[in-house]
Amino acid sequence: MVFLIEFIRNQLLEIHPIFAPGFRGKYALSATRSFSKWLMDNVSFSTMMTYVPEKTSWGKVICQLMNMRKVGVIDNALTAGHHQINMTLYQVTKEELANGWKQRR
């Protein structure tokens, strides 16, 4: 599992969790929760965004548990394998992220 962090500008982060095949469910959720805590404790940001392939159900669930809002869809994004897929774009503020995890202890 890898988390890619890109600092966009003005305290906006773009994150991309990359999980190995089979690393789903409670393992992905636990890793994302730990990463989120580390991020909130160690990185100055106001808003975080990510995008998830439309066909990835676990990505959608984890974004919901992180208290993220769906803000759009990127049509026909290209994967590393050059396949066209739709991606859902999500965002969350640092405060909303902290509150989302607190509600789900």
C-alpha positions, 0 to 999 in steps of 0.5 A, spaced: 500 500 500 502 506 498 499 513 499 501 519 494 500 526 496 501 532 492 501 539 494 497 543 489 497 550 492 494 554 498 493 548 503 490 544 498 492 536 497 491 531 492 491 524 495 491 517 492 491 511 496 494 505 492 492 498 494 495 492 492 490 487 489 486 483 495 488 489 500 481 491 501 475 491 506 478 492 513 485 492 511 484 498 507 479 502 512 484 501 517 490 503 513 486 509 510 484 511 518 492 511 520 494 515 514 488 520 515 491 521 522 498 522 520 496 527 515 492 531 520 497 531 525 503 532 521 501 536 514 498 543 514 492 543 509 485 546 509 482 541 504 484 534 501 481 531 494 482 525 491 478 521 485 476 514 485 474 509 479 466 509 478 467 501 478 471 501 485 466 500 490 471 500 496 474 507 494 467 510 494 465 507 501 472 509 504 471 516 501 464 516 505 467 514 511 472 519 511 466 524 510 468 526 503 463 530 499 462 528 491 464 534 487 464 531 480 465 526 475 471 526 470 469 522 464 473 518 460 480 518 464 485 514 462 488 508 466 496 506 466 493 501 462 490 506 457 483 504 459 478 509 459 474 509 465 470 515 469 472 517 476 468 520 481 472 526 484 471 527 492 473 533 497 473 534 504 476 539 509 481 538 515 475 539 520 470 535 516 475 529 516 477 529 523 469 529 525 468 524 520 473 519 523 470 521 530 463 519 528 465 512 526 470 510 532 
